[in-house]
Amino acid sequence: MTETPLIGGATLAPVDSRLAGARIGVVTFPGTLDDRDAARAVRASGATPVSLWHADTTLGDVDAVVIPGGFSYGDYLRAGAIARFAPLMGQIVDAANSSAKLPVLGICNGFQILTEAHLLPGSMIKNDHLKFLCRDQVLRVENNSTAWTNAYAAGAEITIPLKNQDGQYIADEKTLDALEAEGRVAFRYVGTNPNGSRRDIAGISNAAGNVVGLMPHPEHAIENGYGPGHTGTDGLGFFTSVLNTLLGGK
Amino acid sequence: MPRIVVDVMLKPEILDPQGKAIVGALPRLGFTAFSAVRQGKRFELFVDGEVTEEILAQARNAAETMLSNPVIEDVVNVEVVAD
């Protein structure tokens, strides 16, 4: 996959070349925006990004999948609602629910797609203040045992960009209680709740911990010079976490 | 051409930020009689020919599985409109 050319042609720091055997699929739907950044984040972690197209009917030989942010199908109907029915999504749902437990990360619109596909509970509605919000956001890692969070210390606070209009996470009280009880709240907003999300929830996982979704964008905070405060690289841990998972470290 | 109209509303317990914004703006234009607004969606499904029970069942199924998200929305009406 072509990566976004960077100002000054910055090159990524070299990573252990043995990691390049890990193949991480990055899905592109019509209207996806952040697939190139996600691919670059995968490469920054040392793995090999593999471009996946929404109309593909097979996942090929990828070891994990990232569903990036954007406005798939223009957010028509509901955010993520139409992407859910793309041919590739059926493959992803089956693989995530299979005994192989394919690791799947949904970021922003990708999180919305995962809820519409019923891989994760709840849904997102418009921010309570009705505005598109773009800012650096502090999150607390509430569960560091998932496939995408094991590189973080429990309770660690990380700063990554948040940018959305439909970012208010909602679910009924019973579902929220179950998520809390099962440790499936992966991330919570720290400080002022940016969008009215129930219980300050920024991201959740499925019961097995292989599927994680969150609204903020770790793939925009993976390299010095471009992340929050120009130096923030707190998002890289998502991509190194899944390598830990795939290589059996965690 | 006959149509099947599907109306979808946010569940009553879900805050509707758009409706809140609308009710806040109404008095500015002199519409002072309304204490709350909730905004929904109307779909019109066009059918070539007669709307059979089978086609209506398909519409209900589509309304529940695609046109609405049962986590946040209710299908409040499915009806055939003949022109």
Interface residues (C-beta under 8 A of the other chain):
Chain A: L77 R78 A81 F85 T115 E116 P121 G122 S123 I125 K126 N127 D128 H129 L130 Q168 I170 A171 D172 G196
Chain B: L10 I14 L15 P17 Q18 A21 M66 L67 N69 V71 I72
